[in-house]
Amino acid sequence: MQKKYLFIRFVMFVMLVYLSSCQPAESSVRYIASGSGTLTVNYVDASGTSQEYMGPSPFELDFSANSGAQLSISATCGPNGTSTVDIYINGADKAHDTETAIKSSASITVP
């Protein structure tokens, strides 16, 4: 009975150490929005909060995000302007959109 109890304690200890060492994988994220004239950009930041940028083109933002994070960016530049948005994850362009006279938008979940 004593050996069984020690084995169960050992297995529980190993599981606890394993689970406490599991960290969500972090990915590097880059948002880029560009267009002609003044950009209005709406995006979700590293903490999952919606933000807005209004200013000259291009808009660029780099941050780290955990696996499962919801990423989103959209941009417009005037009533007839063309805007482009990109979401890069670990250097690869994972979401892209270009639109004229309407909002360009891209979204993705970090793998």
C-alpha positions as CSV (number, residue, x, y, z in Angstrom):
1,M,0.0,0.0,0.0
2,Q,2.9,2.3,0.8
3,K,4.5,1.9,-2.7
4,K,1.1,2.6,-4.4
5,Y,0.8,5.8,-2.3
6,L,4.3,6.9,-3.2
7,F,3.7,6.2,-6.9
8,I,0.5,8.3,-6.9
9,R,2.3,11.2,-5.2
10,F,5.1,10.9,-7.7
11,V,2.8,11.0,-10.7
12,M,0.9,14.0,-9.2
13,F,4.1,15.8,-8.6
14,V,5.3,15.2,-12.2
15,M,1.9,16.4,-13.6
16,L,2.0,19.5,-11.5
17,V,5.6,20.4,-12.6
18,Y,4.7,19.7,-16.3
19,L,1.5,21.8,-16.2
20,S,3.1,24.7,-14.4
21,S,5.9,24.8,-17.0
22,C,3.5,25.1,-20.0
23,Q,3.5,28.6,-21.3
24,P,1.4,29.8,-24.2
25,A,3.5,30.2,-27.3
26,E,4.3,33.8,-28.2
27,S,4.4,35.0,-31.7
28,S,5.7,38.3,-33.1
29,V,2.9,40.3,-34.7
30,R,3.2,43.3,-37.1
31,Y,0.3,45.4,-38.3
32,I,0.8,47.6,-41.4
33,A,-1.8,49.9,-42.9
34,S,-1.1,52.2,-45.8
35,G,-2.9,54.4,-48.2
36,S,-3.0,57.8,-49.8
37,G,-3.6,60.7,-47.5
38,T,-4.7,60.6,-43.9
39,L,-5.4,57.1,-42.5
40,T,-8.0,56.1,-40.0
41,V,-6.9,52.8,-38.5
42,N,-8.8,50.6,-36.0
43,Y,-7.0,47.7,-34.5
44,V,-6.9,45.3,-31.5
45,D,-3.7,45.8,-29.5
46,A,-1.5,43.3,-27.6
47,S,-3.9,43.3,-24.6
48,G,-7.0,42.7,-26.8
49,T,-8.2,46.3,-26.5
50,S,-9.6,48.2,-29.5
51,Q,-7.5,51.2,-30.5
52,E,-7.7,53.9,-33.1
53,Y,-5.0,55.8,-35.0
54,M,-5.6,58.8,-37.3
55,G,-2.6,60.2,-39.0
56,P,-0.2,59.9,-41.9
57,S,0.5,56.7,-43.9
58,P,2.0,54.2,-43.2
59,F,0.9,53.0,-39.8
60,E,3.0,50.2,-38.3
61,L,2.8,48.4,-35.0
62,D,4.9,45.5,-33.6
63,F,4.0,43.5,-30.5
64,S,3.9,39.9,-29.2
65,A,0.8,37.8,-28.9
66,N,0.0,34.5,-27.3
67,S,-1.5,31.6,-29.3
68,G,-5.2,32.0,-29.6
69,A,-5.2,35.8,-29.6
70,Q,-7.7,37.4,-31.9
71,L,-6.0,40.0,-34.2
72,S,-7.8,42.6,-36.2
73,I,-7.0,45.7,-38.2
74,S,-9.0,47.9,-40.6
75,A,-8.2,51.2,-42.4
76,T,-9.8,53.8,-44.6
77,C,-8.3,56.9,-46.2
78,G,-10.9,59.4,-47.4
79,P,-14.1,58.7,-49.4
80,N,-12.3,57.6,-52.6
81,G,-8.9,56.6,-51.3
82,T,-7.3,53.1,-51.5
83,S,-6.1,51.5,-48.3
84,T,-4.2,48.3,-47.6
85,V,-3.8,46.3,-44.4
86,D,-1.5,43.4,-43.5
87,I,-1.1,41.2,-40.5
88,Y,2.3,39.5,-40.2
89,I,2.8,36.7,-37.8
90,N,6.5,35.6,-37.2
91,G,7.4,37.5,-40.4
92,A,4.9,35.8,-42.7
93,D,2.0,37.8,-44.2
94,K,-1.0,35.9,-42.8
95,A,-3.9,38.3,-43.6
96,H,-4.1,41.0,-46.3
97,D,-6.8,43.3,-47.8
98,T,-6.8,46.2,-50.3
99,E,-9.9,48.3,-50.9
100,T,-10.8,51.5,-52.7
101,A,-13.6,53.8,-51.4
102,I,-14.4,51.3,-48.6
103,K,-12.7,50.0,-45.5
104,S,-10.0,47.5,-45.9
105,S,-9.9,44.9,-43.1
106,A,-8.0,41.8,-42.0
107,S,-8.4,39.5,-39.0
108,I,-6.9,36.2,-37.8
109,T,-6.4,34.1,-34.7
110,V,-2.7,33.6,-33.7
111,P,-2.0,29.8,-34.2
